[in-house]
Amino acid sequence: MQEEQLVRGPRVGTAGTGRRSRVRWIVIGLAALGTTIAYVDRGNLSVAMPFMQHDLHLDPAMKGIVLSSFFWTYAIAQLPSGWLIDRLGARIMYAAAAAWWGVFTGAVSLARGLGSILGLRLLLGIGEAPIMPSNTKVVSEWFPRHERAFASSIFNSGTEAGSALSLPICTLLIGLLGWRWSFAATGVLGLLWAVGWATFYRKPRQHRRASPEEVAYIEDGNALADESEHAKERALRWRDLLRYRSAWGLVLGYICRATVVYFFVTWFPSYLADARGMKLLEVGLFGVIPGLTSIAMGWSGGWLSDRLLRRGTRLAMARKIPLVVGMLGGSLIALAAVVPSAGLAVALLAISYGFLGFAGGSVWALPADIAPSARNVGALASLQNFGSQIGGILSPIVVGALVGASGGYVLPLLVIGGVTVVGAAIYGLMIKVEPLPTPN
């Protein structure tokens, strides 16, 4: 039975006690844990590759293909995954996605060569595509509008936590058990989380632990859990979403943000080693600073947006202040290109990445803010995340070309800094933070 069918039935929650439960925070914590596990699974290959290349006879060209293959299907599967989430619900789709990525992460332990490892990474990309749209759908159902940005910053911090934790966790597993068992163990984590999610997650009105007071608080705050016939009539068709400037703003803005984010994911260690002369241990030590900064500033940005909204600031301003400030602050990456000190450069890079995190909560609150219906939240979130993958594909290629052409990192960092300014303009001027109008 689809989740939207359950909404029409009577609520089976606890009787009113006068006390408002806080189940929504358990829900978003569980979503953040799922995101963290997914990013550990995703990062496992990068950690294990030095050991795998010998056993599987992979040359550098093969390694590059394998490392990038995940993003091919991850990007393509964004669009259908959002449509499915809007129709099957976050409970079914998130649990199915976690089971899928758990199985195909674990199956890497059975890989015997390029063909098998490539196929498994392509399948993993499909399985992880619903993660961020599902998270956005969960926030839209469980959180009133004035708590959405902070809730979004919590699940978004799972991306940073998972990326940071993948190195020590996978290194430990490889050191103790070997690279094959590393994939098997992290795959099991995904399967266990899928069971926990399917068991615990329900919409607010169907959750036995959510008090009537909490449900009323959520619904009074314009949460999007309404699946009535009227809500379905308000929903826009997938292709009609692309008629609106705000929908394109989600895509283009995230392309700009992801261009900088993926510099840190792909080129940051090489920058520290090549441009700043750091040794491996120093790269490992200083390399975690931007991620930790981003988590802290991400929660701060989400809190600020919701705080402004509660104090009577218009929704558009409450979202756009963290968005524009965060993107403009991200342009500090350009200064890291010209300062003489390695320590100061790392500090500037960490602050730049932190400002991108500062915008993150509002970025992921936008799909629910502009969705005309609950049945468009997943589609808009997947469209936005598709933009992220475009930035992720283009960023390492452009940076590599600029490094090769200029012989250093000054030009690439200046260009990336300029891209963040363009992103600030897109978020500030192109997106109207209000539900998209429907033809009727």
Residue pairs with C-beta under 8 A, 6 or more apart in sequence:
2 87
2 88
2 89
2 92
3 88
3 89
3 90
3 91
3 92
3 203
3 227
4 87
4 89
4 227
6 202
6 203
6 206
7 203
7 205
7 206
7 225
7 226
7 227
7 228
8 227
8 228
9 206
11 205
11 206
11 212
11 215
12 206
12 208
13 205
13 206
13 207
13 208
13 209
13 210
13 211
13 212
13 215
14 21
14 208
14 209
14 210
14 211
14 212
15 212
16 211
16 212
16 213
17 211
17 213
18 213
19 211
19 213
20 211
20 213
20 214
20 217
21 209
21 210
21 211
21 213
21 214
22 214
23 204
23 207
23 209
23 210
23 214
24 142
24 143
24 147
24 151
24 204
24 210
24 214
24 218
26 200
27 138
27 142
27 200
27 201
28 138
28 139
28 142
28 143
28 151
28 154
28 155
29 154
30 196
30 197
30 200
30 201
31 94
31 134
31 135
31 138
31 154
31 155
31 158
32 154
32 155
32 157
32 158
32 161
33 158
33 193
34 94
34 98
34 131
34 158
34 193
34 197
35 131
35 132
35 135
35 155
35 156
35 158
35 159
35 162
36 158
36 161
36 162
36 165
37 98
37 162
37 186
37 189
37 190
37 193
38 98
38 101
38 128
38 131
38 158
38 162
38 190
39 158
39 159
39 161
39 162
39 163
39 166
40 162
40 165
40 166
40 169
40 170
40 186
40 189
41 101
41 102
41 105
41 124
41 128
41 186
41 187
41 189
41 190
42 70
42 124
42 128
42 162
42 166
43 162
43 163
43 166
43 167
43 170
44 105
44 108
44 166
44 170
44 182
44 183
44 186
45 52
45 66
45 67
45 70
45 108
45 121
46 67
46 166
47 166
47 167
47 170
47 171
47 174
47 182
48 170
48 174
48 179
48 182
48 183
49 58
49 63
49 66
49 67
51 174
51 178
51 179
52 58
52 111
52 117
52 179
53 59
53 63
55 179
56 111
56 112
56 113
56 114
56 117
57 113
58 66
58 114
58 117
62 114
65 114
65 118
66 114
66 117
66 118
66 121
69 118
69 121
69 122
69 125
70 121
70 122
70 124
70 125
70 128
71 125
71 389
71 392
71 393
72 122
72 125
73 122
73 123
73 124
73 125
73 126
73 129
74 125
74 126
74 128
74 129
74 389
75 125
75 386
75 389
75 390
75 392
75 393
77 125
77 126
77 129
77 130
78 129
78 133
78 382
78 383
78 385
78 386
78 389
79 238
79 382
79 383
79 386
81 93
81 97
81 129
81 130
81 133
81 378
81 382
82 130
82 133
82 378
82 379
82 380
82 381
82 382
82 383
83 238
83 378
83 379
83 382
84 93
84 130
84 378
85 93
85 130
85 133
85 134
85 137
85 377
85 378
85 382
86 137
86 235
86 374
86 375
86 376
86 377
86 378
86 379
87 375
89 137
89 203
90 134
90 137
90 138
90 141
90 201
90 378
91 197
91 198
91 201
91 202
91 203
92 198
93 130
93 134
94 130
94 131
94 134
94 138
94 197
94 201
95 194
95 195
95 197
95 198
95 201
96 130
96 194
97 127
97 128
97 129
97 130
97 131
97 134
98 127
98 190
98 191
98 193
98 194
98 197
99 190
99 191
99 194
100 123
100 126
100 127
101 124
101 127
101 128
101 190
102 187
102 188
102 189
102 190
102 191
102 192
102 193
102 194
103 127
103 187
103 190
103 191
104 120
104 123
104 124
104 127
104 187
105 124
105 183
105 186
105 187
105 190
106 183
106 184
106 186
106 187
106 188
106 191
107 120
107 183
107 187
108 117
108 120
108 121
108 180
108 183
108 187
109 180
109 181
109 182
109 183
109 184
109 187
110 116
110 180
111 117
111 120
129 382
130 382
132 364
132 381
132 382
132 385
133 377
133 378
133 379
133 381
133 382
133 385
134 378
135 152
135 155
135 156
135 364
135 381
136 152
136 364
136 367
136 368
136 377
136 378
136 380
136 381
137 377
137 378
137 381
138 155
138 201
139 148
139 151
139 152
139 155
139 364
139 365
139 368
140 148
140 223
140 224
140 225
140 367
140 368
140 371
140 374
140 377
141 203
141 204
141 223
141 224
141 225
141 374
142 151
142 203
142 204
142 218
142 223
142 225
143 151
143 218
143 221
143 223
144 217
144 218
144 220
144 221
144 222
144 223
145 221
145 222
145 223
145 309
145 315
145 368
145 369
146 221
146 306
146 309
146 310
147 221
147 306
148 306
148 365
148 368
148 369
149 301
149 302
149 303
149 304
149 305
149 306
149 309
149 318
149 319
149 322
149 361
149 362
149 365
150 299
150 302
150 303
150 305
150 306
150 361
151 302
151 361
152 302
152 360
152 361
152 362
152 363
152 364
152 365
153 298
153 299
153 301
153 302
153 303
153 357
153 360
153 361
153 364
154 299
154 302
155 364
156 298
156 357
156 360
156 361
156 363
156 364
157 294
157 295
157 298
157 299
157 357
160 291
160 292
160 294
160 295
160 298
160 357
161 295
163 265
163 291
164 288
164 291
164 292
167 284
169 186
170 182
170 186
173 181
173 182
173 185
173 186
174 182
177 185
202 208
203 225
204 210
204 214
204 215
204 218
204 219
204 223
204 225
205 215
205 225
218 225
219 225
224 368
224 371
224 373
224 374
224 377
225 374
226 374
227 374
227 375
231 373
231 374
231 375
232 373
232 375
233 440
234 372
234 373
234 438
235 372
235 373
235 374
235 375
235 376
235 438
236 372
236 373
236 376
236 436
236 438
238 379
241 247
241 376
241 379
241 380
241 383
241 436
242 248
244 436
245 430
245 431
245 432
246 370
246 430
246 431
246 432
246 433
246 436
247 370
247 380
247 383
247 436
248 430
249 426
249 427
249 430
249 431
250 366
250 367
250 370
250 380
250 383
250 384
250 387
250 431
251 383
251 384
251 386
251 387
251 390
252 387
252 423
252 426
252 430
253 323
253 327
253 363
253 387
253 423
253 426
253 427
253 430
253 431
254 363
254 384
254 385
254 387
254 388
254 391
255 387
255 388
255 390
255 391
255 394
255 423
256 327
256 391
256 419
256 420
256 422
256 423
256 426
257 327
257 330
257 356
257 359
257 363
257 388
257 391
257 420
257 423
258 387
258 388
258 389
258 390
258 391
258 392
258 395
259 391
259 394
259 395
259 398
259 416
259 419
260 330
260 333
260 352
260 353
260 356
260 395
260 416
260 419
260 420
261 353
261 356
261 388
261 391
261 392
261 395
262 391
262 392
262 395
262 396
263 333
263 395
263 396
263 399
263 412
263 416
264 290
264 291
264 349
264 353
265 392
266 395
266 396
266 399
267 396
267 399
267 400
267 403
267 412
268 287
268 290
268 349
269 283
269 287
271 409
272 278
272 282
272 283
272 286
272 287
272 342
272 346
273 279
273 280
273 283
274 409
275 408
275 409
276 342
276 345
276 346
277 342
278 286
278 342
286 346
289 346
289 350
290 349
290 350
290 352
290 353
290 354
291 353
293 350
293 351
293 353
293 354
293 357
294 353
294 354
294 356
294 357
294 360
295 357
296 354
296 357
297 354
297 355
297 357
297 358
298 354
298 357
298 358
298 360
298 361
299 361
300 358
301 322
301 326
301 357
301 358
301 359
301 360
301 361
301 362
302 322
302 360
302 361
302 362
302 365
303 361
304 321
304 322
305 318
305 319
305 321
305 322
305 361
305 362
305 365
306 318
308 317
308 318
308 321
309 315
309 318
315 369
315 433
315 434
316 432
316 433
316 434
319 362
319 365
319 366
319 369
319 433
320 362
320 427
320 428
320 431
320 433
322 358
322 359
322 361
322 362
323 359
323 362
323 363
323 424
323 427
323 428
324 424
324 427
324 428
325 355
325 358
325 359
326 355
326 356
326 357
326 358
326 359
326 360
326 362
327 355
327 356
327 359
327 420
327 421
327 423
327 424
327 427
328 355
328 420
328 421
328 424
329 351
329 352
329 354
329 355
329 356
329 358
330 352
330 353
330 355
330 356
330 359
330 417
330 420
330 423
331 352
331 417
331 418
331 420
331 421
331 424
332 348
332 351
332 352
332 355
332 417
333 348
333 349
333 352
333 353
333 413
333 416
333 417
333 420
334 413
334 414
334 416
334 417
334 418
335 348
335 417
336 344
336 345
336 346
336 348
336 349
336 352
336 413
337 409
337 410
337 411
337 412
337 413
337 414
338 410
339 345
339 348
356 420
359 427
363 384
364 381
366 380
366 384
366 431
366 433
367 377
367 380
367 381
367 384
368 377
369 433
369 434
369 435
370 380
370 431
370 432
370 433
370 434
370 435
370 436
371 377
371 380
371 435
371 436
372 435
372 436
372 437
372 438
373 438
376 436
395 416
398 412
398 415
399 412
399 416
402 411
402 412
402 415
403 409
403 412
405 411
406 412
